[in-house]
Amino acid sequence: MRRLTLFTAGTVLTVSGAGHLLVNGIGAGIDRVDPFQDLKNRPDAGRGVNFLVVGVDQRDALTEKERAKLRLGGASCNCTDTMMLVHLSEDRDRASVVSLPRDSLAELPPHHDPATGERRGESRQKLNAAYSRGGPSLTVRTVERMTGVHVHHYLEVDFASFMRTVDAVGGVPVCSTRPLKDKKAGLDMPAGTTKLDGAGALAYVRARSVDGAADIGRMQRQQRFVASLIDEAASNEVLLNPVRFRRVSSAVLGSVRADRGFGKDEMLALGKAMKDFDASSSEFTTVPVADSKHRVPGLGETVRWDGPKSKKLFGALREDKPLAPVAEKSQKEKGGGDGGRADRKAVLVEVAPGSIRVQVENGTGRAGLGHRADEELRATGFRTTGIPGNARKDDVERTEISYDPRWDRSARTLAAALPGAKLRKEQGRGPQMKVTLGEDFEKVTPVREDKPLDAAGKGNRFGAVSGDEVSCG
């Protein structure tokens, strides 16, 4: 895959020879806002560049019929539905995305009421109320006060622009090892990989009733979606084709609001600086939470941050330090191979391959096939015997997996590694499965356990995971 992401748009345009012309046209369509007006006593700028990206519950651009179809009943709340801090490192080789729960318990700074113009003192509210009570300016002030992170740029996206972006890219594949349903959001997605259009993607990122994780689970799905969107745009070479890039960029920026300082020069400079940026350079996490159901009189359930851990997280952002463990330089950087990124293509499965025992038998006349398959299965994590045998027949056409019905979930994991294999139930076989290789066998497909993001990041300092771990692969 090309070492390109949505962040490298300026580079593509510059190389194409039409950069300034296209960016001028795109930039002219951005609605501008001044979220930094009259801001005082702000945090130090620190190292790198910080964006506050907010998704706003605005439905005015949608018809009543569209709102009904998308399960967007009622009026807009004029509040932020999603909020992320995006930090771009000083050397532009890393992007750190920190999700901020919309129900976070916050202390809004003193501000003027936008409806009456009256001066309001500090008040305890949910974080998403900052937008409705004081717009982008109060939102930035509140986030800077809570995090101690200087916001350099502000980007605001609504429901309509989000859907247009997904449709312009051509849809985004999203995977799950189990069906996902949420009647309130209109989500009904089967297990496996589903390519979502704009409407489907909106339901996926808005769903809150899929499991008991509520808003935290929703933010994790949003992070997965962002990573998959980046992969899709890059793999389809959206950014290499000026015409397609213009269509996608117009969809992204046509109804986006941004601060006045984020213009064409900043876009081009950013893209040029990040020409070697790829998906493995991104990392995702959520602000550490002490209590996700902290009740406050008059506010109901709120999300209370873990003070000490949050302070360390945002301190790392200010100091431009990586949040996820830093991997060794890839083989590609060392001058060979595929950059060590083969694991990015791994299929997500419900059961970890490391918990599955497998005996391999060669059912063909192809010498050495059993040893190769055993080694490939072991390489992707399965507990093979290491001593493959020969089946009774040497003319098996289709690979077969024999398994005890009590271990059906594990059998599905093994089947994902051997696409097209026939599953055969065998009562009393026990936990060890048998693979009989057929003439159809070519190679093992890498698989990896589909862990919740908080579990995937467990064990490292900030619970962060790289974009490779977040996307479907």
N, C-alpha and C positions, 0 to 999 in steps of 0.2 A: 504494500500500500504506500502511496505517496506520503512523504513526510510533510503533510499539509493538514491544517485544520481550519475551522472558521476564523481562528485568530490570525491567520496568515493572509487574509484577503488582500491587504495592501500590497504584499509582495507579488501576488499573482497579477494584479492590475498593473503594477510598475513594469514587470517583465513583459507583459503583453503589449506595451507601447501605448496603451489606451488608458493607463492608470489615472492620470489627472483628469481627463475628460469624464470618465465614468464616475470617479469618486466625487467630482464636482456635482454631477447630476444627482447622485444618490444623496450626497450631503445636503443638497438644497431641499430635499424632501423631509428632512428630520424636523420634527416639532421641537422647539427649544424651550428650556425652562432654566430658571436661575435658582438652584437649591442652596447656593452658598451665599446668598445676599445677607448682609449684616451678621454673618456668623463670627463670633468672637471666642477667644480662649480655646482655640482648636488644638487638637493633639499635634505633635510634631509630625512633619511629612514622612519621616522614616525613609527606608530604602524600598525601591520598587514602586509600583503603581497600584492603587486600590480602587476598584469599581464597586459601587453599591447598585446591585441589579434587583429591581422589584417588579413583581407581577401584580398588576392592579385589577381589582374586580370592577371592570368597566364593561358594560354590555350595550352601550348606546349605539355602537356601530353594527349591532346585530338586530335583525327584524324579530318580531314577536314569534314568528314561525320558527326561526332559527334558535331562539332562546328555548322554546318548548322542546325542540328536537334534541338540544344539547343538555337538557335538564337544568337550565339556568333560570328557574322560576324566580319571580320576585324582582325587585329593583336592585340596582347596583348598591353595594354597601359603601362605595367610594373609599375603600380601604385596601391595604396591601394583602394579597392572598399568598404571595410567596416573597421571600427576601433572602438574598445571598450576598455575601462579601466575596469578591473575586480579587485575589492578590496576584499580580504578575511580578515575578522576581526581577531584580535589577538587571540581571544578565539576560532576561527574557527567555530562559530555558525551562521555566516552571510556572504553572498556574495553580494556585491553591483556592479551592472553593469551599466556603464555610456557610452552611445553611443556618439561618436564624429563625426559630419557630415563631410563627405569627402570633401565637398566644403567650409569648414570653412576657413575664411580669416586668414592667418597665416604669421608670419615673420620667414622665414627660417634663422637659425643661419649661420654664416660663415662656409664654407665647401669646400672640394675639389671636383671638377667635376669628376665623375667616368669615364667619357669617355676620357677626356683630362688630368686629374690630376691637372688642374689649380685651383688656390685658388679663391673661389668666396666669395664675401661679403654678407651681409644680403640682403634678397630680399623678396618682398611681393608676396606671391603665395597662391594657394589653398592648404589645408593641405595634400591632397593626392599626391601632387607633391613632397613632401619631400622624398618619397620612390624612385621615378624615378631619383631624383637629387642626392641622397646620400645614398640610401638603408636603411636597418634597423637602422643603427647608426644615420643618420640624422633624421629619423622618431622618434626615441626615444628622441633625443635631442630637437626636435621641440615640441613634446608632453610635455616633462618635463618643458620646458620654458613656454608653454602656460598655463599649469595647476598647476605648482608648486608641482606636485606629483612625488615622486621617483618611477621609474619603476624597480622592482626587477627581473622580468622575461618577456621574449618576446616569443610569439607564432605566427607563420605565417601559414595560411591555403590557399590553392588554390581551384579552382573550382572542380577539379577532386577528391581531397581528401574529400571535402564536400559531394559530391554525394555518394562516396563509404561509408562514415560514415552512411548516412541516409539509404542506402540499407542494410548495415550490421545490423542495428538495426531492420530492417524489415519494414521500412516506418514510417512516423510520421503523426498522425492525426492533421489537421488544420481546424478550423471552422470559418465561416463567416455568418452573417445574410443576406448578399446580394451577388450576383454573383461578382466575381473579374475577370476582363479581362485586359490584357496588351499584345497587338500584338507584340510589340518590344521585350518583355521578353519571349513570348510564353506561357503566363499564361491564362488559361481559366478554372476557378474553379466555380462550381455552389454554390448556397447558401446551408448552412448546414455544415456537417462535411465531409471532404475528406481526405483519407489517401494518402499522397504524397510519391512517390518514390524519388530517388535521383534527377532525372531530373526535376520532378515537383516541388520539394522543392527548387531547384536552381532558377527556374522561379519565385517562390513565393517570395523569399528573395531579388531577383534582381529587381523586378518590380518597376517602378517609375511613370508609367502613369495610375495607377489604379484610382487615384483621384487627386485633386488639391494640395495634401499635398507633392507631389514629394518626395524629399530625406527624409524629416522628417517622412512622412507616411511609407516609405520603412524601416526606422530604427525601427519604432514601430512594423511592421510586423516581422522584424528580432528578436526583443525581444520576441514577442509572440511565434515565432518558437523555440527559444532556450528553453523557459519554457516547451513547448510541447515535445521537444526532451528529456528533462530531465525526464518528467513524463513517456514517452513511454519506455525509457530505464529501469526505475525503475519498472514500472508496469509489464513489460514482464520479469522481473527478469534476465535481461542481466548480471547484475553485480554479481549475485549469482552463475552463471554457468561459471567456469573457461574457458571452451572451447569457449562458446559464447563471453565471455568477451575478450578473446584473439583475436577473429575474429574482434570484434568491435574496440578494442584498436589498432590492427594492421592497420585497415582502417583509424582510426583517426591519428595515429602517423607515419604511414608508409611514408606519403608524407608531413608531417609537418616539418617546420624548427623551431628550438627552441634554446635559448641561452645555452651555454655550462654548465651553473650552474644548469639547470633543468634536473637532472638525476634520476636514479632509487631510490637513497636514499631519494631525495626530494619527489618523488611520494609516496613512502611508508610512510614517516613521515607525509605527508599531509593527506593521507587517514586515517591513524590511529588517527590523531588529530580530524578529522571531521567525526567520526563514527556515531554521532547523528545528522548530518546535513541532512535536508530534503528540499523539494521544497519551503515550506513556509518560509524558511530562506533566500531565494533569493529576491532581489529587483532590479527594473529596472527604469532607467530614461535617459533622454537626456540632454546634456549640455544646460543651458538656452540660448535662442536666442533672440537677440534684433531685427534683421532684416534678414529674410530668403532669401531676394532677393536684397541684397546690391550690387549695381553695382560698379565695379572697372575697370577703363580703362585698357584694355589689358587682363583682366581676365574674364570679363562678370559678371554674377550674382554669388555672393558669400554669405556665411552664416556668419553674424557678431554676435559674442557672446554678451550676456549681461554681461558686465564686473563685476559689483558689485555682481550680483546673482551667476555668475560662480565662483567668488572668494570664496563665502560662501560655495558653493557646494564642491569644491575641498579642502577647509579648513576642511570640515566635514570628507572627506575621510582621510586626513592626521591625523586627530584626532581620527579616528576609530569610528566615530559616525554613527548610522543608518540614512538612508535617508528617508525611509518610516516610518509612524507612528508605534510605537512599540506596538504590540498586547499583550493582557494579556496572561499569560501562559495557554496552552491548557489543556483540561480536561485530556488528556492522561498523561501529565506531573504531573497532580494532582492525578493521580491514577485511572482514569476511563474513560469510553466512548470511542469515536472514535477520540479523540484529537480535537474535535470541528472543524473537517475538512470536514463535510458534504457539506459545501458550495462549496468545490472544485469540486463537481460533478455537479454543477448547469449548465444547458444548457444555452448558450448565446442566447438572443432574441433581436429583434429590438426595441421593445417598453418596457419601464420599467413597471413591474407588478404593481408598486405602483400607476400608473395612470389608472388602469383598475378596473371597478366596476363589481362585480359578485354576482348573486343570485344562491344559490345551492338548488336543489330539489332532493329528494331520489326517484328513480324510481324502487326500489327493495323492497323486504320484509325484508331486513336486517336491524334490529333495530340499530339506532345510526350511521348508515353509513353517513347520511347527515351532522351530527355534526362533524364527524371525517374529512370528506373531506373539510368542511368549515374551520376548524382549520388548516389543512395542507396547503390549498391555502393561507390563511392569513399569515401563518408562512413564506411562500416564497415571500410574499410581496403584494399579491392581496388585493384589498379593498372589502372584502366580507361583506354581510349584517350582518353576525353573527347570523342570524335567519333562518336556513335552513327549507324548507318546504317539503311536500310530493307531488310527481307528481300524475297526475290523474291515471296513471297506475303503478302497482307495479311489472310488469314482463318485464321491459325494459332490453334488452340484451346488447345493446351497448350504452355507454355513449355518450351524444349528447350536442353540444354547439350551442345555438341559438344566432345569432348576427346580428346587423344592418350592411349591406354591406359598409356603410360609415366608419365603424371601423374595416375593414378587417385586417389591420396590428396588431391591438390589439387582434383580434381573433386568429391570428397565434401564438401570445405569449401565450395565454391561452391554445391553442391546444398543444403547446410544453410541458406544465405542465401536460397535460392529454393525453399521447401518445395513439393513436388508436381511440380517440374520433371522432365522426362524426360531421362535420361542417354543420350547416343549416342556410341559409340566411333568415332573417325575416325583411322585409321592415318596417320602422317606429318604430323599437324596441328602438332606442336611444342608448346612450352609455353604459347602463347596460346590461351585458350579462347573459344568463341563462344557467346553467349546470344541465342537467338531468342525474343523475348517473344511470349506467346500471350494470348488473351483472359482466361485464368485469372489473369494477373499482377495483384496488388494492391499489394504493397509488399515491400521487401527486409527480411529478418529479420537484425538485427545479429548478428555472430559475433565471437568472439575466441579466440585460441590457448589451448589448455589447457596451461599451463606448470606444471611442478612448483613447489611453493611456494617452494623455495629459489631457483629460477630467476626466479620472478615477483618476488621481493623483492630480486633481485640489483641492486646499484647504489645501494641506499639504506643508510644507516648500520648498521641492525640486521637487515637482510633481512626486515623485517616487511611484511605485506600487509594491506590492509583487508578487512573482511568482505565487501564487494562483490566483491572479486577472488577470494575463497575459495569462495563459494557458487556453485551452478550458474547462478543467474540465471533 
